[in-house]
């Protein structure tokens, strides 16, 4: 499994941030300030659709 990294849209000012861990089955997303609460998992097809929608 890949490592977690901050979203490029989170900024670096200590504000609200999300981290993403992309893998062959999709991606996981978690709140940087509340890591202990777990993460949301997306299948590859869902993750791809989300990214394509955000790019539009």
C-alpha positions in Angstrom: 0.0 0.0 0.0 1.3 3.5 -0.8 1.9 6.2 1.8 -0.3 9.0 2.8 0.2 12.5 1.3 -1.5 15.8 1.7 -3.9 17.0 -0.9 -2.3 19.6 -3.2 -5.4 21.7 -2.5 -5.0 21.7 1.3 -2.4 24.5 1.4 0.4 24.7 3.9 -1.0 27.2 6.4 -2.1 24.7 9.1 -5.8 24.9 8.0 -8.2 22.2 7.1 -6.3 19.4 5.4 -7.0 16.0 3.9 -4.5 13.2 3.2 -4.8 10.7 0.4 -3.4 7.2 0.0 -3.7 6.0 -3.6 -3.4 2.3 -4.3 -4.2 -0.2 -7.1 -7.8 -0.7 -5.8 -8.6 3.0 -5.5 -7.8 5.5 -2.8 -8.3 6.3 0.9 -9.0 9.8 2.2 -8.7 11.0 5.8 -8.8 14.2 7.8 -5.3 15.2 8.8 -6.4 16.7 12.1 -8.5 13.6 13.1 -6.6 10.6 11.8 -7.7 8.4 14.6 -11.3 8.6 13.2 -10.3 6.5 10.3 -10.7 7.1 6.5 -13.1 6.9 3.6 -12.2 4.3 1.0 -13.0 4.7 -2.7 -12.8 2.0 -5.4 -10.7 2.9 -8.4 -13.7 3.7 -10.6 -15.2 6.0 -8.0 -11.9 7.7 -7.3 -11.3 8.3 -11.1 -14.8 9.7 -11.5 -14.3 12.1 -8.6 -11.0 13.4 -9.9 -12.4 13.8 -13.4 -15.4 15.7 -12.0 -13.2 18.0 -9.9 -11.0 18.8 -12.9 -14.0 20.1 -14.9 
